[in-house]
Amino acid sequence: MALALLAGCSAGQPASQSATTAIDAEHAGQFLAELGLEGLDAKQVIDQLDRLPQDQRPQNFTAQVKPTQLVLADESGRTANLPLPEDQYYLSAAPYVDQTHSCHFHSLTTCVGQLQGVEMKVKAVNSDTGEVLVDKGMESFDNGFIGLWVPRGITVDLEFTYQGKTAQTTVSTAGDENATCLTELQLV
């Protein structure tokens, strides 16, 4: 079983940061290039960073998923906010057996869940319409999370099944402060 010690999700910036300087849209491409993410939009950055092996995770910047934007921050305090698709919402879930941590906005560079590289059955359903959004086996990333792109502005019933144990929750993808990081999913 792929179990590991957990490191909490850090919503903070790299440790050496002292002041924040926002990068405007005109210079965002250059900033992304400096971070090794040249030519990628927010969705592509999220998909790439969440799937990285832990030993390849960047140490010189943080990337935090908020409901409407991806916030990138480097060691010098520069930040860039990349807009997420207007019709999609990113949920990153880390079901667990016996160890977890608190998290609200998923950090692509620091969040680590308990079950890494394991196959789970994942089901996501629109609570209001009953439309099945996801119903398949998915392997958790090396960081112990499973990432799901779901429609924005709905309520989603989620179910994760692993080795005969299940975790369920209901989340909203409406608003600007709802969670993107789901770690309170104990498999029982």
HELIX and SHEET records of a PDB file:
HELIX    1   1 ALA A   25  GLU A   34  1                                  10    
HELIX    2   2 ALA A   42  ASP A   50  1                                   9    
HELIX    3   3 GLN A   54  GLN A   56  5                                   3    
SHEET    1   A 4 THR A  21  ALA A  22  0                                        
SHEET    2   A 4 ARG A  78  PRO A  83  1                                        
SHEET    3   A 4 GLN A  69  ASP A  74 -1                                        
SHEET    4   A 4 PHE A  61  VAL A  65 -1                                        
SHEET    1   B 3 ILE A 146  PRO A 151  0                                        
SHEET    2   B 3 GLN A  88  ALA A  93 -1                                        
SHEET    3   B 3 CYS A 181  LEU A 182  1                                        
SHEET    1   C 4 VAL A 132  GLU A 139  0                                        
SHEET    2   C 4 GLU A 119  ASN A 126 -1                                        
SHEET    3   C 4 THR A 155  TYR A 162 -1                                        
SHEET    4   C 4 LYS A 165  SER A 172 -1                                        
END                                                                             
